[in-house]
Amino acid sequence: MKKTLEPYQLIERSIIKKYRKELWTPFIVAVKRYELVQAGDRIVFGATVELEDEDGKINVYQIVGDDEADIKQNRISISSPVARSLIGKYEGDEVTCPAPKGLIHYAIVSAKYI
């Protein structure tokens, strides 16, 4: 015997069918982006980056969220000028970061995910 659906069940099914692609697309994109981010020494959110400035001084920073940033612990915000100039770069690249005292040039020594 075939089960009779209530009118609200028919409406729910039609809505799900209509919006299934729209509901799943952001999830699929997020999963694909997560998989892409796992590659090698590219600098992304969460990276611990070792930088060498023009004077040869080594600085180590971890790129974290805005609420976790603490310069005393070498944790810089993802929205900071230094972090924004590092995102997407690789070990061996050179970057120029705006700072209050002018532009600072860094060589990226390493990027790790601790």
Secondary structure, DSSP 8 states (H G I E B T S, - for coil): ------HHHHHHHHHHHHHHHHHHHHHHHHHHHHHHHTSTT---TT-EEEEEETTS-EEEEEEE-GGG-BGGGTEEETTSHHHHHHTT--TT-EEEEEETTEEEEEEEEEEE--
